[in-house]
Amino acid sequence: MSNIRQAYQQAARQAQWSILRHPPESMAQVLRQLASRAEGTSEPDVYGSGALIERFEAKIAEMLGKPAGLFLPSGTLAQPMALKIHSEASHKRQVGLHPTSHLVLHEQDGYQQLWGLQGQLLGDAEKVLTLHDLKQANTAELAAIVLELPMREIGGQLPTWDDLQAQVAWARKHNIAVHIDGARLWHCPAYYQRSLADICDLADSVYVSLYKDIGGIAGAVLAGTEAFIAEAKRWNRRAGGNLISMYPYILAAEKGLEENLASIDDAVHYAQKLGPLLEAIEGVRVKPKQPQAAMFHLHIDREEDALIQAMTDYANTTGVVVLPLPRARKNGQCICEISVGRRTMQQPPEFWHEHLSACLQA
């Protein structure tokens, strides 16, 4: 990490107020809390069996409206595993992916190199996936499609409920399985005004992350039918994901659910108010203009080093962190991802408008 980024991280750790998602906790604080939670659990899980892990899997599966669930160490394991199972069932190797899918951009082609699948890219990288995009697909070898809800790389955008239903109906018509990439699925009930179970009822399989909005240490749950999860357990063993014990991650996920899940609907509504306020700042563009999830992207007209230096100086001077580090650069602009959480919501949206404006003008 460059010196300027290290300086930002130091300033962020010492700041009083921060726009960054959840209130921070040290490793020692987290481990002490997990030790306290473990007092009520007599035995650890062992290779996926035991009351702790089985109870947790059943709880998440019920929330998602699915008969069964499987705790896994990461979504990078969960998602290609799900697609492999759908591929084996249909005797087809292709999977439909949006160009910004995590499997395409951030997993070094693992779905191809490790799992023997082939990708068919569907839709425009700058736009949400639509039924029109699916109708352009070559369905002959397509085993499954991945629907990311919401779509992280384009600022948390979501299809309309009607179009989402139409996409699923199209897949059913062509005997194509539907998998939901639900890394941030927790945002969707507030936007769609439907339960998690109602949303997941559209899909054959669904993955959710337990560390992003939930705030666990790591981990994911893959959910589907009992037969699907039985097959997933076999593939998990083959892939080395069936660790002897997962209890620290499960305890952390339980803690995160208790602390953060109930606030996510509020975070979505907060983001919907915050986005337009920040859009009003000169040199700042919000994507999407009207946020749909508890996240959105800011495109800022600044050079990266200059922006990071300004953020760092402002945090050191005022005790306020107004932005995360840029995650990308495009067309001469820095892209910063705003993920709203309990820490963000400690102040009203106007607070962040005032301080980001002051930081960029300094």
C-alpha positions as CSV (number, residue, x, y, z in Angstrom):
1,M,0.0,0.0,0.0
2,S,1.3,3.5,-0.9
3,N,2.3,5.9,1.8
4,I,-0.7,8.2,1.0
5,R,-3.1,5.3,1.4
6,Q,-1.5,4.3,4.7
7,A,-1.9,7.9,5.9
8,Y,-5.5,7.8,5.0
9,Q,-6.0,4.5,6.9
10,Q,-4.4,5.9,10.0
11,A,-6.5,9.0,9.9
12,A,-9.7,6.9,9.3
13,R,-8.9,4.8,12.4
14,Q,-8.6,7.9,14.6
15,A,-11.7,9.8,13.2
16,Q,-14.7,10.5,15.4
17,W,-17.2,10.3,12.5
18,S,-17.1,8.2,9.4
19,I,-19.3,7.5,6.4
20,L,-17.9,4.0,6.3
21,R,-20.7,1.5,6.9
22,H,-20.6,0.1,10.5
23,P,-19.0,1.2,13.8
24,P,-15.5,-0.2,14.0
25,E,-14.4,-2.9,16.5
26,S,-10.9,-4.2,17.1
27,M,-10.0,-7.8,16.6
28,A,-9.7,-8.1,20.4
29,Q,-13.1,-6.7,21.0
30,V,-14.7,-9.0,18.5
31,L,-13.0,-12.1,19.9
32,R,-14.0,-11.2,23.4
33,Q,-17.6,-10.9,22.3
34,L,-17.5,-14.2,20.4
35,A,-16.0,-15.9,23.4
36,S,-18.9,-14.7,25.5
37,R,-21.4,-16.0,22.9
38,A,-19.6,-19.3,22.9
39,E,-20.3,-19.8,26.6
40,G,-23.8,-21.1,25.7
41,T,-22.5,-23.6,23.1
42,S,-21.1,-26.8,24.5
43,E,-19.6,-28.4,21.3
44,P,-18.0,-27.0,18.1
45,D,-19.2,-28.0,14.7
46,V,-17.3,-30.8,13.1
47,Y,-17.0,-31.1,9.3
48,G,-20.4,-29.4,8.8
49,S,-22.3,-31.3,11.6
50,G,-23.4,-30.2,15.0
51,A,-26.2,-28.1,16.6
52,L,-24.5,-24.7,16.1
53,I,-24.0,-24.9,12.3
54,E,-27.1,-26.9,11.5
55,R,-29.3,-24.4,13.5
56,F,-27.7,-21.5,11.8
57,E,-28.0,-23.0,8.3
58,A,-31.7,-23.8,8.9
59,K,-32.3,-20.2,10.2
60,I,-30.8,-18.6,7.1
61,A,-32.6,-21.0,4.7
62,E,-35.9,-20.2,6.4
63,M,-35.3,-16.5,6.0
64,L,-34.6,-17.1,2.3
65,G,-37.7,-19.3,1.9
66,K,-35.6,-22.3,0.9
67,P,-35.8,-25.9,2.3
68,A,-32.1,-26.1,3.1
69,G,-28.9,-24.1,3.4
70,L,-25.1,-24.7,3.6
71,F,-22.6,-22.5,5.4
72,L,-19.5,-22.0,3.3
73,P,-16.3,-20.0,3.8
74,S,-16.8,-17.7,0.8
75,G,-19.1,-16.6,-2.0
76,T,-16.2,-17.3,-4.4
77,L,-16.7,-21.0,-3.5
78,A,-20.5,-20.9,-3.2
79,Q,-21.4,-19.4,-6.5
80,P,-19.4,-21.5,-9.0
81,M,-20.4,-24.5,-7.0
82,A,-24.1,-23.7,-7.4
83,L,-23.5,-23.2,-11.2
84,K,-21.6,-26.5,-11.4
85,I,-24.6,-28.3,-9.9
86,H,-27.0,-26.7,-12.3
87,S,-24.6,-27.6,-15.1
88,E,-24.4,-31.2,-14.1
89,A,-28.2,-31.5,-13.9
90,S,-28.8,-30.1,-17.3
91,H,-25.7,-31.6,-19.0
92,K,-24.8,-28.1,-20.3
93,R,-21.6,-26.1,-19.5
94,Q,-22.6,-22.5,-20.2
95,V,-23.7,-20.0,-17.6
96,G,-25.2,-16.6,-18.3
97,L,-23.3,-13.8,-16.6
98,H,-23.5,-10.0,-16.7
99,P,-20.2,-8.4,-17.8
100,T,-19.8,-7.0,-14.3
101,S,-20.5,-10.2,-12.4
102,H,-18.1,-11.0,-9.6
103,L,-17.3,-14.3,-11.3
104,V,-16.1,-12.4,-14.4
105,L,-14.2,-9.5,-12.8
106,H,-12.8,-10.7,-9.4
107,E,-12.3,-14.5,-9.4
108,Q,-9.5,-14.9,-12.0
109,D,-11.8,-17.0,-14.2
110,G,-12.2,-19.7,-11.5
111,Y,-15.6,-20.8,-12.8
112,Q,-13.8,-21.7,-16.0
113,Q,-10.4,-22.9,-14.8
114,L,-11.5,-24.8,-11.7
115,W,-15.1,-25.7,-12.4
116,G,-15.1,-26.4,-16.1
117,L,-17.9,-24.0,-17.0
118,Q,-18.2,-21.5,-19.9
119,G,-19.5,-18.0,-19.6
120,Q,-22.0,-16.3,-21.9
121,L,-22.0,-12.6,-21.2
122,L,-25.4,-11.0,-21.2
123,G,-26.3,-7.4,-21.2
124,D,-24.5,-4.0,-21.1
125,A,-21.7,-3.5,-18.6
126,E,-23.1,0.0,-17.8
127,K,-26.7,-1.0,-17.4
128,V,-28.9,-3.3,-15.3
129,L,-29.7,-6.7,-16.8
130,T,-33.1,-6.8,-18.5
131,L,-35.4,-9.3,-20.2
132,H,-34.4,-7.8,-23.6
133,D,-30.8,-8.8,-22.8
134,L,-31.8,-12.3,-22.0
135,K,-33.7,-12.6,-25.3
136,Q,-30.5,-12.1,-27.1
137,A,-28.9,-15.1,-25.5
138,N,-28.0,-18.4,-27.2
139,T,-30.1,-20.7,-25.1
140,A,-28.9,-24.0,-26.6
141,E,-26.1,-24.6,-24.2
142,L,-27.2,-22.4,-21.3
143,A,-27.5,-24.3,-18.0
144,A,-28.1,-21.3,-15.7
145,I,-28.2,-17.5,-15.4
146,V,-26.9,-15.4,-12.6
147,L,-29.0,-12.5,-11.4
148,E,-27.0,-10.2,-9.1
149,L,-29.4,-8.3,-6.7
150,P,-28.4,-5.5,-6.4
151,M,-25.6,-5.1,-9.0
152,R,-22.5,-3.8,-7.2
153,E,-20.4,-2.6,-10.1
154,I,-23.0,-0.2,-11.3
155,G,-23.8,1.3,-8.0
156,G,-26.4,-1.1,-6.6
157,Q,-28.9,-0.9,-9.4
158,L,-31.8,-3.3,-9.5
159,P,-34.3,-4.4,-12.2
160,T,-37.9,-3.5,-11.7
161,W,-39.9,-6.3,-10.0
162,D,-42.0,-6.8,-13.2
163,D,-38.9,-7.2,-15.4
164,L,-37.2,-9.5,-12.8
165,Q,-40.3,-11.8,-12.9
166,A,-40.2,-11.7,-16.7
167,Q,-36.5,-12.7,-16.7
168,V,-37.3,-15.7,-14.5
169,A,-40.3,-16.7,-16.6
170,W,-38.0,-16.5,-19.7
171,A,-35.5,-18.8,-17.9
172,R,-38.2,-21.3,-16.9
173,K,-39.5,-21.4,-20.5
174,H,-36.1,-22.4,-21.7
175,N,-35.4,-24.8,-18.9
176,I,-32.6,-22.6,-17.6
177,A,-31.8,-22.6,-13.9
178,V,-31.9,-19.2,-12.0
179,H,-29.2,-18.4,-9.4
180,I,-29.3,-15.3,-7.3
181,D,-26.0,-13.6,-6.5
182,G,-27.2,-12.1,-3.2
183,A,-24.0,-10.7,-1.8
184,R,-26.1,-7.7,-0.9
185,L,-29.5,-9.3,-1.2
186,W,-30.4,-7.9,2.3
187,H,-31.0,-4.5,0.6
188,C,-33.7,-5.8,-1.7
189,P,-36.8,-6.1,0.6
190,A,-36.8,-2.3,1.1
191,Y,-36.7,-1.6,-2.6
192,Y,-39.1,-4.3,-3.8
193,Q,-41.4,-4.1,-0.7
194,R,-41.3,-7.9,-0.6
195,S,-39.8,-10.3,1.9
196,L,-36.5,-12.1,1.3
197,A,-38.4,-15.3,0.9
198,D,-40.7,-13.8,-1.8
199,I,-37.6,-12.5,-3.7
200,C,-35.8,-15.8,-3.4
201,D,-38.8,-17.8,-4.5
202,L,-37.9,-16.7,-8.0
203,A,-34.6,-18.6,-7.9
204,D,-33.5,-22.2,-7.9
205,S,-30.5,-21.3,-5.7
206,V,-29.3,-18.2,-3.8
207,Y,-26.1,-17.1,-2.1
208,V,-25.9,-14.5,0.6
209,S,-22.8,-12.9,2.1
210,L,-22.4,-12.8,5.9
211,Y,-19.6,-10.2,6.2
212,K,-20.5,-7.2,4.0
213,D,-23.7,-5.6,5.3
214,I,-24.1,-8.2,8.1
215,G,-20.6,-7.5,9.5
216,G,-19.4,-11.1,10.2
217,I,-15.8,-12.1,9.9
218,A,-16.3,-14.1,6.7
219,G,-18.6,-16.7,5.3
220,A,-21.6,-17.3,3.1
221,V,-24.7,-19.4,2.9
222,L,-25.9,-21.2,-0.2
223,A,-29.6,-22.1,-0.2
224,G,-31.9,-24.3,-2.3
225,T,-33.8,-27.5,-2.3
226,E,-32.7,-30.4,0.0
227,A,-31.4,-32.3,-3.0
228,F,-29.5,-29.3,-4.3
229,I,-27.8,-28.8,-0.9
230,A,-27.0,-32.5,-0.6
231,E,-25.2,-32.2,-3.9
232,A,-23.5,-28.9,-2.7
233,K,-22.1,-30.8,0.4
234,R,-20.4,-33.3,-1.9
235,W,-18.9,-30.6,-4.1
236,N,-17.9,-28.6,-1.0
237,R,-15.9,-31.6,0.3
238,R,-14.3,-32.0,-3.1
239,A,-13.3,-28.4,-3.2
240,G,-11.8,-28.3,0.3
241,G,-14.4,-26.0,1.7
242,N,-15.6,-28.5,4.3
243,L,-13.4,-27.2,7.2
244,I,-13.2,-29.2,10.4
245,S,-14.8,-26.3,12.3
246,M,-16.5,-23.0,11.4
247,Y,-17.7,-21.9,14.8
248,P,-15.9,-18.5,15.0
249,Y,-17.4,-17.5,11.6
250,I,-20.9,-18.7,12.6
251,L,-20.8,-16.9,16.0
252,A,-19.6,-13.7,14.2
253,A,-22.4,-14.0,11.7
254,E,-25.0,-14.5,14.4
255,K,-23.6,-11.4,16.2
256,G,-23.7,-9.4,12.9
257,L,-27.3,-10.4,12.1
258,E,-28.4,-9.3,15.6
259,E,-26.6,-6.0,15.3
260,N,-27.1,-5.0,11.6
261,L,-29.9,-6.9,9.8
262,A,-32.8,-4.8,11.3
263,S,-31.1,-1.5,10.2
264,I,-30.6,-2.4,6.6
265,D,-34.1,-1.2,5.4
266,D,-33.3,2.1,7.1
267,A,-30.0,2.2,5.4
268,V,-31.7,1.8,2.0
269,H,-34.0,4.7,2.7
270,Y,-31.1,6.8,4.1
271,A,-29.1,6.2,0.9
272,Q,-32.0,7.3,-1.2
273,K,-32.0,10.6,0.6
274,L,-28.2,10.9,0.7
275,G,-27.5,10.3,-2.9
276,P,-29.3,13.3,-4.3
277,L,-27.7,15.6,-1.7
278,L,-24.2,14.5,-2.7
279,E,-25.1,14.8,-6.4
280,A,-25.6,18.6,-5.8
281,I,-21.9,19.0,-4.9
282,E,-19.9,20.5,-7.8
283,G,-17.7,17.9,-9.4
284,V,-19.6,14.9,-8.0
285,R,-21.9,12.6,-9.9
286,V,-24.0,9.8,-8.3
287,K,-24.6,6.5,-9.9
288,P,-27.5,5.8,-10.0
289,K,-28.9,9.3,-9.6
290,Q,-31.6,7.9,-7.3
291,P,-30.1,5.1,-5.2
292,Q,-32.0,1.9,-5.1
293,A,-30.0,0.0,-2.4
294,A,-28.0,0.9,0.7
295,M,-25.1,1.8,-1.6
296,F,-24.2,3.9,-4.6
297,H,-21.1,5.2,-6.4
298,L,-19.7,8.6,-6.5
299,H,-17.8,9.7,-9.6
300,I,-15.6,12.6,-8.5
301,D,-13.6,15.0,-10.7
302,R,-10.3,14.7,-8.9
303,E,-6.9,13.0,-9.5
304,E,-6.6,10.0,-7.2
305,D,-3.6,11.1,-5.1
306,A,-5.0,14.6,-4.7
307,L,-8.4,13.2,-3.6
308,I,-6.9,10.8,-1.1
309,Q,-4.7,13.6,0.3
310,A,-7.7,15.9,0.7
311,M,-9.7,13.1,2.4
312,T,-6.8,12.4,4.8
313,D,-6.1,16.1,5.6
314,Y,-9.8,16.7,6.2
315,A,-10.1,13.7,8.6
316,N,-7.0,14.8,10.5
317,T,-8.3,18.3,10.8
318,T,-12.0,17.7,11.5
319,G,-12.2,14.1,12.7
320,V,-14.6,13.3,9.9
321,V,-14.0,10.7,7.2
322,V,-16.1,11.7,4.2
323,L,-15.2,9.0,1.7
324,P,-13.7,5.5,1.4
325,L,-10.6,5.1,-0.7
326,P,-11.4,5.1,-4.4
327,R,-12.1,1.7,-5.8
328,A,-11.6,2.6,-9.5
329,R,-10.8,5.3,-12.0
330,K,-12.9,6.0,-15.1
331,N,-12.9,8.8,-17.6
332,G,-10.5,10.8,-15.4
333,Q,-12.8,10.5,-12.4
334,C,-12.3,8.6,-9.1
335,I,-15.1,6.2,-8.2
336,C,-15.9,5.9,-4.5
337,E,-18.4,3.4,-3.2
338,I,-20.7,4.6,-0.5
339,S,-22.1,1.7,1.6
340,V,-24.5,2.9,4.2
341,G,-24.6,1.3,7.6
342,R,-25.2,2.1,11.2
343,R,-22.0,4.2,11.4
344,T,-23.1,6.3,8.4
345,M,-26.5,6.8,9.9
346,Q,-25.1,8.2,13.2
347,Q,-25.4,11.6,11.4
348,P,-28.2,13.0,9.2
349,P,-27.6,13.0,5.4
350,E,-27.1,16.8,5.5
351,F,-24.0,16.3,7.7
352,W,-22.2,14.3,4.9
353,H,-23.3,16.8,2.3
354,E,-21.8,19.6,4.3
355,H,-18.5,17.8,5.1
356,L,-17.9,16.3,1.6
357,S,-18.5,19.7,0.1
358,A,-16.1,21.3,2.5
359,C,-13.4,18.6,1.9
360,L,-13.6,18.9,-1.9
361,Q,-13.4,22.7,-1.8
362,A,-10.5,22.8,0.6
